[in-house]
Amino acid sequence: MSQLDSPSAPTQRNNSKQAQKARETRQRILQAAVQVFSEEGFAGARIDRISRAANSNDRMIYYYFGNKEQLFIAVLESVYQGFLDAEQQLQLNLDDPWQALEQIITFTFDYYLEHREFVAILGDENLHQAKHSRQSEHIQQISSGIQSQLARVVAAGQQQGLLRADIDISMLYLTISSLTYFYCSNQYTLSVFMNQDLNSDSFRQQWRANAIEVVRDTVKA
């Protein structure tokens, strides 16, 4: 008797379908939570709104995530992981460290612009002084993965004598984050304060070029 014909085969198929359905339900809830938390913040977001957005129910949220706080932690991990996954798709040419460094800066800036939910959720988490992030078992690991990409580029540039030998990766990462995240998180108020349209394509291109120039001047040998 083949495995497919065995009495346990239907049970295995049913278990597989149920597991797939469970993964899909959990992912649907997580995606809905990202949207709701980005719009309402942790304090304002309600479980019932998330369940409606996910076409699910409150009971399933508590089943998969335990409570609202654990769901928010999962959301934080999800948006950070999304950033890391996207960055790792970059085809970095380590033979040309300047180009690779520019790719990372450009990617970071554009990712923040295109993922407003990421910026909003991080802003809200900062209001809570990273209370939820500190409870995560994975965010530090994700951070290490993101910074390791930058470290590879820096090491290649140092080997070629193009970049300073005393570069601190953490400081460089913070510099890039400051030049990109700050613009994206404050572009609306800055537009009013500076009486300039920071949302225009021309201004964004100008700032992107400025960020690249600042980082190059910071790290060049």
N, C-alpha and C positions, 0 to 999 in steps of 0.2 A: 504494500500500500504506500503510495507517495505521500509526502508531507501535506500536499494540497488536498488530498482525499481523506486525510486523517480526521477523526471526530473533533479534534481540537482546532482545526483550521478555521471554521466559522467563528469560533470564539476569538481567535487571534485577530481575524479581520475586524471583528466588531470592536475589540479593544483598541486596535490601531485607529479606527475611525473615531472612536470616542476621544482618544488622546489628541488626534488632529483637531477635532472640534474644540477641545479644551484649550489648546494652544491658540486657536483662532479667536476664541472668546476672550481669553486673557489679553491678547494683543489688541483686540478691538477696544477693550476697556482702557488699556494703557494709552492708546492713541487719543481716545476721547478725553482722558485725564490730562494729557499734555495740552490739548486745546483749552480746556476749561481752566486749568491752573494758570495758563499763560494769560487768560483774559480776566480772571477773578482773583488771582493770587491764592496762596494757601489758606489765608483766613476767610476769604470770601467764597471760595469754591464749596459747593455742596455735593454730597454723594449722590443725591437723587438726580441732580442735573447731569452728572457724569454718566450715571446709568442710562438715562434717557438718550444722551448723545451717543452712547455705545450700543443702543438698542438692546439693552440688557436689563438687569434689575439690581437693586441694592445688595441683595443676598449674595449674588455672584461676586460682587466687588469685595465683600467681606470674606468670602470663601477663598479667593485668589490672593488677596493682599492683606487681610487682617483688619486694617483700619485705615482711616484717611491719612495718617502720618506715614504709615508704611507704603501707601500708594504714592504719596508725594516723593518719598525716597526712591521708589522704583522709577518715577518720572524723571527725577534728576539723573539717575544712572542711565536711563534710556536716551536722554538728549545729549549727555556727554558721550555715550557710546556711539551715537549717530555721528557726532563730530569726528571721533576717532576713525570710524569706519570710512567716512568720506575722505579724510586726510590720507589714509593708507592707500587709497586708490590713485593718489598722485604718482605719476611716473617721474621721479626725481632723477635728474642726470647729475650724478656726483662728480663727473668729469668737468662739469661747469658749475661750481658751487654758487657763484653769483646768481645764475639763472635759477638754481634750485631754491636758494634763499628767497628770491623774488616770488617763486611759485608758492612757497609756504605763506608769505605775507599776503599775497593776492588771494589765495584760497581762504585764509582766515577772515579777511575783510569781507569777501563776497559771501562766505558762509553765514556770517552774522547778519548781513543785509538780507539774505534770502530766507533766513530762519528766525523770524521775529519772535517766535514762541520760545526759542532758546534764550534769546536776550532777555525777554520778559521774565522767564522762570528764574534765571540767574539773578536778575535784579531783585525779585521778590525774596529769593533765598538770602541775599545779602541783607535785606531788611530784618531777617530773622537771625542774622549773624552766623550763618552756616550751621544752624542747629541741626538740620536734617542731614546735611552733607556729612557731618561728623559721625553720624550713625551708619553710614554706608560702608559696606565691606569691599566695594568695588571701585569707588571713585579715585582712590589713590593709585590703583593699578591702571586705570584709564589715563590718568594724568601722566604716569610714567611712560605709557605708550605714545602719547602725544609729544612729550618732550624728547623721546628717543629719536623721533624723526628729525627733529631740529639738531640733535647731537650728531647724527650721521653727517649732515650737511656741514656742520661746523668742523668736524674732524677732517673731512675731505678738503675743506678750504685751508685748514691749518697745515695739512700735509703738503699742499701746493704753495704754501707761503703767502696766501692771499688774505688770511684772517689772523687776527691777533692770537697769540698763544695762551693768553690769560682770560679767555672768554668764560664767563659763568653762564651755563645753560639756563639756569633758573632766572637770572637777571635778563637774559636775552628773550626768553619766553615771555616774561612780564612786560618787557618793552614792546614786543609785538602785540601782545594782548591789549596793552594800554592804548596803542595807536589805532587799534581796530575796534575793540569793544566799546571804548568810550564814545567814539564817534557814533556808533550805531545805537547806543543806549540813550544818547543825549541829543540826537540830531534835531529833534523838533524844538526843544527849548533853546538850543544854540542858534537855530535859524532865526528865532525871534530876538534873542539876546544880541546877536551879531548883525541882525538885519541882512542876512544872506540866506539864500535858499540852499541849505546843505543837502536837500533831497534831489537836487538837479544832477543829471548825469555828468555834466561838466565839472561841477564841484567835487563829486565823488571821484572822478578820474584824477583830478588835481590832488585830492587828499591821498589817494592810493599811491600816486607817484611820490608825494612828500613822505609818506610812511616808509616807502622803500628806500628813499634817499637817506632818511634819518637812521635807519637800521644799518645801511651800508657804511655810513660815516662812523657809526658806533663800533663796528666790528672789524673794519679794514685794518690790515697790518700797516 
